[in-house]
């Protein structure tokens, strides 16, 4: 049937990559760095936007993308500037998009292709072909099949028991195979894989996988072509998971040795503890690498900032964030 999902074989290589990705995510969580700091998030977001558009032929440099992110004037081709501005908008709103909804995908396409095509956010209603490696022409499925194929793809995404890393990669391949839009399929496919992965872990919102895809652009296109030619997307899934693993490894390196401030540790504790009453020992259990003296200094700093309330004497002190009344703690 035309709306079947392209098969993928779960090879030992794929299983090993999944294990390596899980290990890297665990390393980031272990040091409370599963969300990069503001400067690194900004750097990675710029890399993501510039690389994803460069794959599509956009010539603007990283410095120019940075300037546009800062609402500064940039000299360059009007269309390329608009492509970057549109990408900035949609990546800023990526967390608002529903990853398992076709309507949300259409909304994202409308944002990323606004002013660039006649019908942004609309599925194609005509034939389209894709030039693959060695100028081989690949004809996308008939436009009459696009709606049922996209519906089947989202059913797979919502109902399959596949690991979310696998589902996101197969979704990426299948969308490029269907080519549901007249233009913008590549950038929306890469964007949507990132959005799906955010449901696996928040670190993926700012992971610049697109940067590595751009560095290995020909291998990316070869993997897509191999899947089209063989009716099996295993090579593509392996390629994409490898880039995710490499990107995570780089993030681990970038955050290695980062020292958390008292304020940052307090923010982490606020997220973990909410409005519950806690002791210094509870706080220290969240930050296993700090001493009891550092924990005490952190909590004292929290009281000074008005973030934390303290009750009890020095030996029996208990704490809470925000408005919870610590005097009720037994």
C-alpha angles and dihedrals in degrees: 000000000000094000096056117124114246109256123250126195116221098226127185088252091058092047091051091050091050089052091049092050091050090050092052092048088050091052090053092048092047092063095036091248098119088121113049119234120264096266094048092045090053093047092049093046090053091049091049096051096042094046097044091052093041088059086060093049102268108151101197114124127233089256090055092049088050091052092050090049086056092049092247126147116265129189113221145097109324094228093050091050090051091049090056094045091051092049091050090054096049096043090050089054097039094111090058093058119097106234096205097048127093091203089058091051090052090050090052091049089051090055098043095046099037110141092004101082134027095244111029112185094022127114114240122267100194142052121285135182134201128215109226131184117321089018092287110162117228116194112214119226116284113282090239088066096050098089097048091042092052091046090051090048092054091046088055090049093051102038109028120106091217116125110269091242088057094043093051091051095046089047090053092052095044094050091052089047093051093041090201095184132058089234138359097049095130097050094043091048092054092043092051094050088055090049092051091048091054086070088058094048134344092232089078092071089075103027109119098218089147089065091062092043088055091051089053097034097141092050088051092054092043091054091050091049092047090055092049092048098046102031089234123104098194093111092051094047090050091049095050094045089051091055090049090051092049092048091051091048089054091050090051089053092046092053097039111122094011109153116220117222123225089254092053092048089050091052090051090050092048090055093047099042103033110184095335121127112247142176131230087259091055089052092048091050088061091052103039096175097060127085125241089252091055090048090053091049091049092052092046088052089050090054091049091052092049091242095111135045119210129202133179133031126299096280098040100035118148128186143200139182125243119346105342111127106238092191089076091062112114 
